[in-house]
Amino acid sequence: MFTINIKPKSEISSFFPENRKKDNYEFLYKTKEQINQYSSSHAREIQSFLVLGNREHGTANKLLSTSLDSATIYSYKVVAFEEETRHNKLQKLVQLVTKIRNYLSLPDDWDGYEGIAPKSKTIEETISVVKRLHDYHISLPKPMVSGTGIVGLFWEKDSIYIEICFEGDGTFWYYGKDGNSEIGEESVSLKKETEFPRNLINLIAKI
């Protein structure tokens, strides 16, 4: 009998280990502090050299060049770190899409209760929403599937729980809870011109 977790545990991406991220943050902070300290202690000195004119022209340029070189190194590190972050997020998105597509290969009675695999249209609609949500720069959800072929996305943290579900009919429904506050809608069109409910996006943004 083939079994599958309805709500699989999240998998931490190994592409950039957590300690690597921490080291990057610490490096950027320390580098920025060093540049700020250098700029503060030498700003007046550089300015006075420039005012003196040609006599001290070479020394002023040397100090100014050193300051610019440090700032350039810092800028390169910031760009590299941002690229790593974007790459990491993209890799997690690809992993999520792959998990959802794998639901298509579920065998009959996969859950032991005559469960069926989702239809390809249901899978594609789910993936389309995952990609659209990614543009909002909010946290990625976890996927889930039911024995009736419904595919869902869910988020949970502390007292917050949110789920969006798809049946392959061109719509989705959602439910969210934050403590005693609840939100939900039975049918939201998946047409591109239809915006996601603002209360749904705002609640996801809390996670």
NUSETOR-140643 format. One record per residue (C-alpha): residue in one letter; residue number from 1; x negated, y negated, z negated. Coordinates in steps of 0.1 Angstrom, whole numbers, plus 5000, padded with zeros to 4 digits. Layout:
BEGIN
+------+-----+------+------+------+
: type : seq :   c1 :   c2 :   c3 :
+------+-----+------+------+------+
:    a : NUM :    X :    Y :    Z :
...
+------+-----+------+------+------+
END
This chain:
BEGIN
+------+-----+------+------+------+
: type : seq :   c1 :   c2 :   c3 :
+------+-----+------+------+------+
:    m :   1 : 5000 : 5000 : 5000 :
:    f :   2 : 4987 : 4966 : 5010 :
:    t :   3 : 4989 : 4939 : 4984 :
:    i :   4 : 4982 : 4902 : 4984 :
:    n :   5 : 4982 : 4875 : 4957 :
:    i :   6 : 5011 : 4851 : 4961 :
:    k :   7 : 4989 : 4823 : 4946 :
:    p :   8 : 4953 : 4832 : 4952 :
:    k :   9 : 4927 : 4816 : 4929 :
:    s :  10 : 4908 : 4787 : 4944 :
:    e :  11 : 4874 : 4795 : 4958 :
:    i :  12 : 4846 : 4770 : 4951 :
:    s :  13 : 4827 : 4761 : 4983 :
:    s :  14 : 4791 : 4773 : 4982 :
:    f :  15 : 4779 : 4750 : 5010 :
:    f :  16 : 4768 : 4723 : 4986 :
:    p :  17 : 4764 : 4736 : 4950 :
:    e :  18 : 4778 : 4715 : 4921 :
:    n :  19 : 4743 : 4708 : 4907 :
:    r :  20 : 4732 : 4695 : 4941 :
:    k :  21 : 4761 : 4670 : 4940 :
:    k :  22 : 4752 : 4660 : 4905 :
:    d :  23 : 4715 : 4655 : 4915 :
:    n :  24 : 4726 : 4633 : 4945 :
:    y :  25 : 4748 : 4611 : 4923 :
:    e :  26 : 4720 : 4607 : 4898 :
:    f :  27 : 4695 : 4599 : 4925 :
:    l :  28 : 4717 : 4573 : 4941 :
:    y :  29 : 4724 : 4557 : 4907 :
:    k :  30 : 4687 : 4556 : 4896 :
:    t :  31 : 4676 : 4543 : 4930 :
:    k :  32 : 4702 : 4516 : 4930 :
:    e :  33 : 4692 : 4505 : 4895 :
:    q :  34 : 4655 : 4504 : 4905 :
:    i :  35 : 4663 : 4482 : 4935 :
:    n :  36 : 4685 : 4459 : 4914 :
:    q :  37 : 4658 : 4456 : 4887 :
:    y :  38 : 4631 : 4449 : 4913 :
:    s :  39 : 4652 : 4423 : 4931 :
:    s :  40 : 4661 : 4405 : 4899 :
:    s :  41 : 4625 : 4404 : 4886 :
:    h :  42 : 4610 : 4392 : 4919 :
:    a :  43 : 4637 : 4371 : 4935 :
:    r :  44 : 4625 : 4338 : 4920 :
:    e :  45 : 4589 : 4347 : 4928 :
:    i :  46 : 4597 : 4355 : 4964 :
:    q :  47 : 4616 : 4323 : 4967 :
:    s :  48 : 4588 : 4302 : 4953 :
:    f :  49 : 4563 : 4318 : 4977 :
:    l :  50 : 4585 : 4309 : 5006 :
:    v :  51 : 4588 : 4273 : 4995 :
:    l :  52 : 4550 : 4269 : 4993 :
:    g :  53 : 4548 : 4273 : 5031 :
:    n :  54 : 4519 : 4288 : 5052 :
:    r :  55 : 4494 : 4290 : 5023 :
:    e :  56 : 4513 : 4319 : 5006 :
:    h :  57 : 4532 : 4331 : 5037 :
:    g :  58 : 4515 : 4365 : 5039 :
:    t :  59 : 4522 : 4374 : 5002 :
:    a :  60 : 4558 : 4364 : 5004 :
:    n :  61 : 4563 : 4385 : 5035 :
:    k :  62 : 4547 : 4414 : 5018 :
:    l :  63 : 4570 : 4413 : 4988 :
:    l :  64 : 4600 : 4408 : 5009 :
:    s :  65 : 4590 : 4437 : 5032 :
:    t :  66 : 4587 : 4460 : 5001 :
:    s :  67 : 4621 : 4450 : 4989 :
:    l :  68 : 4637 : 4457 : 5023 :
:    d :  69 : 4619 : 4490 : 5026 :
:    s :  70 : 4634 : 4501 : 4992 :
:    a :  71 : 4669 : 4490 : 5003 :
:    t :  72 : 4665 : 4508 : 5036 :
:    i :  73 : 4656 : 4541 : 5019 :
:    y :  74 : 4686 : 4537 : 4996 :
:    s :  75 : 4709 : 4531 : 5026 :
:    y :  76 : 4696 : 4562 : 5043 :
:    k :  77 : 4703 : 4583 : 5012 :
:    v :  78 : 4738 : 4569 : 5009 :
:    v :  79 : 4746 : 4578 : 5045 :
:    a :  80 : 4732 : 4613 : 5041 :
:    f :  81 : 4752 : 4618 : 5009 :
:    e :  82 : 4784 : 4606 : 5026 :
:    e :  83 : 4778 : 4630 : 5055 :
:    e :  84 : 4773 : 4659 : 5031 :
:    t :  85 : 4806 : 4650 : 5014 :
:    r :  86 : 4825 : 4648 : 5047 :
:    h :  87 : 4810 : 4681 : 5059 :
:    n :  88 : 4819 : 4698 : 5026 :
:    k :  89 : 4855 : 4686 : 5029 :
:    l :  90 : 4858 : 4697 : 5065 :
:    q :  91 : 4845 : 4731 : 5056 :
:    k :  92 : 4871 : 4735 : 5028 :
:    l :  93 : 4898 : 4725 : 5054 :
:    v :  94 : 4886 : 4751 : 5078 :
:    q :  95 : 4886 : 4778 : 5050 :
:    l :  96 : 4922 : 4768 : 5041 :
:    v :  97 : 4934 : 4770 : 5077 :
:    t :  98 : 4917 : 4804 : 5081 :
:    k :  99 : 4935 : 4818 : 5050 :
:    i : 100 : 4969 : 4806 : 5064 :
:    r : 101 : 4962 : 4821 : 5098 :
:    n : 102 : 4953 : 4854 : 5081 :
:    y : 103 : 4989 : 4857 : 5069 :
:    l : 104 : 4998 : 4867 : 5105 :
:    s : 105 : 4980 : 4900 : 5101 :
:    l : 106 : 5000 : 4911 : 5070 :
:    p : 107 : 5014 : 4946 : 5076 :
:    d : 108 : 5051 : 4955 : 5071 :
:    d : 109 : 5060 : 4960 : 5034 :
:    w : 110 : 5027 : 4942 : 5025 :
:    d : 111 : 5041 : 4934 : 4990 :
:    g : 112 : 5058 : 4968 : 4983 :
:    y : 113 : 5092 : 4952 : 4986 :
:    e : 114 : 5097 : 4954 : 5023 :
:    g : 115 : 5079 : 4921 : 5028 :
:    i : 116 : 5074 : 4908 : 5063 :
:    a : 117 : 5046 : 4887 : 5078 :
:    p : 118 : 5053 : 4850 : 5086 :
:    k : 119 : 5061 : 4841 : 5122 :
:    s : 120 : 5035 : 4824 : 5143 :
:    k : 121 : 5056 : 4792 : 5144 :
:    t : 122 : 5058 : 4791 : 5106 :
:    i : 123 : 5020 : 4794 : 5105 :
:    e : 124 : 5014 : 4767 : 5130 :
:    e : 125 : 5038 : 4743 : 5113 :
:    t : 126 : 5021 : 4749 : 5080 :
:    i : 127 : 4987 : 4742 : 5095 :
:    s : 128 : 4999 : 4710 : 5112 :
:    v : 129 : 5010 : 4696 : 5079 :
:    v : 130 : 4977 : 4706 : 5062 :
:    k : 131 : 4958 : 4686 : 5089 :
:    r : 132 : 4982 : 4656 : 5086 :
:    l : 133 : 4978 : 4656 : 5048 :
:    h : 134 : 4940 : 4657 : 5052 :
:    d : 135 : 4942 : 4623 : 5068 :
:    y : 136 : 4957 : 4609 : 5036 :
:    h : 137 : 4924 : 4617 : 5018 :
:    i : 138 : 4942 : 4636 : 4991 :
:    s : 139 : 4932 : 4669 : 4975 :
:    l : 140 : 4937 : 4701 : 4996 :
:    p : 141 : 4965 : 4725 : 4985 :
:    k : 142 : 4963 : 4763 : 4979 :
:    p : 143 : 4983 : 4785 : 5002 :
:    m : 144 : 5010 : 4810 : 4993 :
:    v : 145 : 5033 : 4834 : 5011 :
:    s : 146 : 5066 : 4851 : 5002 :
:    g : 147 : 5080 : 4885 : 5013 :
:    t : 148 : 5106 : 4867 : 5034 :
:    g : 149 : 5080 : 4852 : 5056 :
:    i : 150 : 5081 : 4817 : 5041 :
:    v : 151 : 5047 : 4800 : 5039 :
:    g : 152 : 5039 : 4774 : 5012 :
:    l : 153 : 5013 : 4750 : 5000 :
:    f : 154 : 5010 : 4741 : 4963 :
:    w : 155 : 4991 : 4719 : 4940 :
:    e : 156 : 4989 : 4721 : 4902 :
:    k : 157 : 4970 : 4703 : 4875 :
:    d : 158 : 4980 : 4699 : 4839 :
:    s : 159 : 5017 : 4690 : 4839 :
:    i : 160 : 5019 : 4684 : 4876 :
:    y : 161 : 5032 : 4710 : 4901 :
:    i : 162 : 5040 : 4704 : 4937 :
:    e : 163 : 5050 : 4728 : 4965 :
:    i : 164 : 5058 : 4724 : 5002 :
:    c : 165 : 5074 : 4753 : 5020 :
:    f : 166 : 5079 : 4762 : 5057 :
:    e : 167 : 5103 : 4786 : 5074 :
:    g : 168 : 5094 : 4779 : 5110 :
:    d : 169 : 5125 : 4758 : 5119 :
:    g : 170 : 5108 : 4725 : 5125 :
:    t : 171 : 5113 : 4712 : 5089 :
:    f : 172 : 5099 : 4717 : 5054 :
:    w : 173 : 5112 : 4713 : 5020 :
:    y : 174 : 5093 : 4702 : 4989 :
:    y : 175 : 5096 : 4701 : 4951 :
:    g : 176 : 5074 : 4683 : 4926 :
:    k : 177 : 5073 : 4680 : 4889 :
:    d : 178 : 5052 : 4656 : 4867 :
:    g : 179 : 5062 : 4662 : 4831 :
:    n : 180 : 5099 : 4656 : 4828 :
:    s : 181 : 5100 : 4638 : 4862 :
:    e : 182 : 5111 : 4658 : 4892 :
:    i : 183 : 5112 : 4650 : 4930 :
:    g : 184 : 5123 : 4670 : 4959 :
:    e : 185 : 5140 : 4671 : 4993 :
:    e : 186 : 5157 : 4700 : 5011 :
:    s : 187 : 5148 : 4692 : 5047 :
:    v : 188 : 5121 : 4669 : 5061 :
:    s : 189 : 5115 : 4668 : 5098 :
:    l : 190 : 5081 : 4678 : 5111 :
:    k : 191 : 5082 : 4654 : 5140 :
:    k : 192 : 5050 : 4634 : 5142 :
:    e : 193 : 5069 : 4601 : 5141 :
:    t : 194 : 5084 : 4611 : 5108 :
:    e : 195 : 5063 : 4599 : 5078 :
:    f : 196 : 5058 : 4620 : 5048 :
:    p : 197 : 5079 : 4610 : 5018 :
:    r : 198 : 5060 : 4584 : 4998 :
:    n : 199 : 5069 : 4599 : 4964 :
:    l : 200 : 5054 : 4632 : 4976 :
:    i : 201 : 5021 : 4616 : 4987 :
:    n : 202 : 5019 : 4595 : 4955 :
:    l : 203 : 5024 : 4626 : 4933 :
:    i : 204 : 4998 : 4646 : 4952 :
:    a : 205 : 4974 : 4617 : 4949 :
:    k : 206 : 4974 : 4622 : 4911 :
:    i : 207 : 4957 : 4656 : 4914 :
+------+-----+------+------+------+
END
